[in-house]
């Protein structure tokens, strides 16, 4: 790395945040009240598409085979195997289409526009069948109160293009910062991925030790929290958190974690959630949103690692002289 950096110094910091990443357009306002109906509808649509990925991919630790990923136009499943072919589905938030592509050159689209979840579900299954894709999914939403079967959901039917584009711009910015944060860690670490169940973008670091099994945990929870972890993420808000926010938690939570001082100063520990919370508006209004979010990531991870007695010397990257970890 030092030789590469010496040969091309710009390369060493190519992945770091810079002033352009702090531009106001990268961190737009997105009050939940303004787009809640669209948010709830899009949540259901991502669950429908995400369940296809769940059905076609082998289980990877902590359900890492399930999420979607931020890409240059929206969210993608990434390639999925299917009977000798490869499939990929993309939410294109530039043209506002759901795009299906196959390794045989088949490209099919569905418009993203105001429509019921039931209509979206039936059209989606029709598109799959037209491409000779026959995959059964469990057609019930998860991780939401009062779930409605997709085929019967005529309650959620909103799609505000402007709000969805702002959401995607935020996801792009958060994805960039979380990947910078991820790069400092050489232990086991998740990708930066979008969980369609909880509708959040997150990255998780692991100590390398198994965690005690949670009493009464179901199979999904046992797999998700089988090892000690420190996680940070973003979601558009829900429940008592009534606007977009960042969260961070340790699992299991070490003694003293909730009282530990973290940065920025606006971050607080929510005892109902059992997580640190930093409101998105506090980040977007900071002089450097990227720096504010990185401070939150490092401070909350530091609390989890120190109090949980992680082997930080073995798990964290120590940069070579002259090679910056990230811009601050």
N, C-alpha and C positions, 0 to 999 in steps of 0.2 A: 504493500500500500504506500509506504514512504517513497519507493522508487517511482510509482505511478504518480504520486502527488508532485514529486520533484520534476517529473517529465512534463506534467500538465497541472499546475497548481489549481486551475479553475475546476478541474475534475473532482478534487477532494471535497469541495463544498457544493457540488452540483445538486445534491439532494436537499440542501438546507433551505430553510425559509429565507426569503429576502423581502425587501421593501414592497415589491409588487404583490406579494402574498398578503400584505396588510391593507391593500386598497379597499376602499369602502364597498366596491362592487363584489368583492370576494366574501364579504360578511354582511349580507343584506338583512334588513329587518324582517322578522317573520313571527308576528304575534299569533299565538295559537288560535285565539278567538276569531281571527280573520280568515282562517282556512281550516278550521276544525272538521267541517263536513268533508272537505276534500281530503284532508289527512286521514280521516277514518276510512274513506272509500279506497284511497290508494293503499292503505295498510292491508285491506282485504285483497286487493288485486295482487300485491306482492306475495301474500300468503298462498294464493292460488298458484302462481308461477313457482314460488319457492318449493312448494310441495312436490312439484315435478322433479326438481333437483334431489330432494330427499328420497324420492322413489327410484331414481335411476343411478344413484352413486353409492359406493360402499361406505359404511360407517367409518369415520375418521375420529380420533380422540376428541372428546368434548363437543361432538357434533359439528366439527369443522367442515364436514362435507355438505352442510345444509345452507349456509348463508349466501347472500348475493354480494357483489363487489361493485364499488364505484368505478366507472370508466369514463371515457372522454365524452360520452353523450348521455349518460344516466346511470343505470344499474344493470349488471349482467349476471347471469347464472355461472358464467365461464363454461367451457366445453363439458358436455355430459355424454357418456357412452350410451348407445342404444342399438342393440341387435346389429352390430357390425358397422354402425354409422356413428357420427358425432353430431350432437345437437347443441345449439346455444340459443338462449332467449335473452333479449335485451329490452329494457324499458328505455326508449329513446325519448329523452325530455327536451331534445332540440326540435325534432319533427313531431313529437307527441304521438308516437306509435309504439306498439309492442311488436318486436321483430323476432321472427323465428328463422334461423339459418341452419342448414344441415351440410354435412360434408359432401353430399351429392349435388350441391349447388342450388338446392331448393331455398327460396327466400319468400316468406309470407309475412304479412303485416296485419295488425289490428289497430284501428285508431284509438288513441286515448282521448276520450271526450266524455262529457256528462252522460253516464249510463249506469244502470243498476249493477250491483255485484252479480245478481242472477244472470243478467244479460252478458256481462263480461265473462262469467264462468262458462256459460253455454257456447259463446262464440269462441272462447279459448279451446274448449274441448273439440269443437268442430274444426278449428284450424289444425289441431294435432291430428285428428282423424284424416283430414284431407292430405296431410303429409305422411300418411301411413304410420302414425305413431299412436300406439294403443297402450297407454299407461294409466292405471287406476290410482287415484289419490284419495286420501281421506278428506271428504268435502265439507269439513267443519273447521272454522277458524279456531286458533289456539291463543292463549294468553290475553284474552279480552273478556270483559264482563258481558254477560248475556249474549253469548255467541249465537249467530243465526246461520244455518246451513247456507253455503254459497248459492245453491240452486234456488233457495227461497228468499234470499236477501234482496228485497226491493226498498229497503230503508236507506242504504248508503248508495248515493247516485250522483255525487258532485265531482267536478273536475275543473279547478281553476288553474289554467295554464301558467299564469304569472306566478302564483303561489308555489306551484310545483317546480318551476324553474328556479325560484329563489331557494327552495329547499335543496335542490340539486347543487346549486352554487355553494351553499353552506356545506353539504356533504363533501364536495370536492376540496374545500379549504380544510375541513376537519381531517379528511383522509390524508392530505399532504402533511399536516402537523403530526398526526398519529404515526405516520410512517417515519418521520424524522425521529420521534420519540422511540419508536421500535428499534431503530438502527443502533441505539446505544446499548442494546441488550444482546448478549451472545448465548444466554441460556434458552431454554424452551420458551417460545413466544408464539402466540397465534398470529395469523395474518390480520390486517385491518379489514374487518368484514361487517356486513350489514345483516343483522338478524331480523328476518321478516316476522318472527313471532312477537318479539318485543319492540320491533320497529326502531332499532338503534344501531349506530355505527360504533364499533368498539375494537379495542386491542387488549390482550391479556398476557401478562408475564407470569411465569411459574418458577417456584423455588427449586423444583426438582424432587420435592418430597411428597409422598402420598398424604392426603388429608383424611382425618377420621370421618367415617360415614355419618351423614346427617340422619338423626333419628326420624323414622317415618318417611324418608325421602323416596320418591318414585324412581323408576328406572331412568327417566330423562334427567332428573336432578342428580342422581348418583353418577351418571356419566359426565355431566357438565362440571361437577365439583369434586371429582375424584382426587385432585391434587391441589396443593396450596397455590393460591393465585392472587394476583393483584390486577384489577381490571379498571380501565377508564373508557368512557364513551360519551356519546351525544345522542339525545333523543328530543323530539319536538315538544315534549311535555305531555302529561296525562295526570289524572287524579288530582292530588293536592298540589302538584307542581304544574302550575297553570300556564307556563310558557316554556319555550325551548331551554334546555339546560344541559350541562355536562355533569357526569357523575363519576365517582370513583369508589371502589370498595375493595376490601381484602376478604378472602374466604379461605379458611376460617379467619374471623377477625381477631387479631391479637389483642391482648389486654392493653388498654391505654390508647388504642387507635382513635376512638371517637373524640378524645380530648386533645389529640395531638394538633399542634399548630401547623396549618398548611397555608400555601399561597395560591393565588392572590388573596388580599385581605377580605374580599367579598365572599370567598368560599366558606361554607358552613357545613356542619354535620347534621343531617336530617335523621332523627332517631326513629321516625316511622319507617323510612326506607332502609335504615342501617347503612347509609352511604354518605360520602361527602358530595355536596352539590355546589355547582358554580353556574349561575344563570348566564345564558347565552348573551343577553344584552350587556352584561358586565364585561364580557370578553370583546364583543364587537365595538364597544365604546372605549376600550383601552387604547392607549397610544400605539401599541403594537399588539393586535389580537393574537398573532402567532406566539409571541413571547408570553402573553398572559396564559394561553392554553398550555404551552410547554411548562410553565411554572407549576400549573395545577397538576399536570401529569407527573412531573418529577417529584413534587412535594408529597403527593398522596402515595406514590409508589415508595418514596423514601421512608414514609411513616410505616407502611406495611412491611418493608424489608428490614428496617432497623428493629422494630418491635417484634417482628416474627423471626428474627435472627437468621435471615437469609445469608448465604455465603456470597456477599456482594462482590468480593474480589474475584471470584470465579465466574460470576454471572454478568458482570458489566464490562463493556468495552472501554479500554483505556487508550485514548487516541495517541498516535505517534506524534512526536514533536512537529509543530507546524501544521498539523492536520486538524481543522476545527471540527468539533462534534456537531455543532449547529449554530446558526446565527442567533444572537440574543440582542 
